[in-house]
């Protein structure tokens, strides 16, 4: 399976590039755009509210435990990178495909 998503490895963790869309009408994964997972959240981007919402949306959509995901780049930017632990690249691709397919 070949998704147009730029997943990179960082040791045993996978780096998931995300394009955040705060102030959206709904929370959810919108698909893959420009090599990044596009994630919409209703929260505003202030005091980390949108980042917390993004984490919850990604965690829920990809069926991850809270301990498996962390924001590692882009605290205040729309383009973010999350570090995902304890999952194979193939399994993560499968879950992303399923989550991105539901949004259409």
Buried (B, 14 or more C-beta within 10 A) or exposed (E): EEBEBBBEEEEEBBBBBBBBBBEBEEBBBBBBEEEBBBBBBBBEBEEBBBBEBBBBBBBEBBEBEEEBBEBBEBEEEEEBBBBBBEBEEEBBBBBBBEBBEEBE
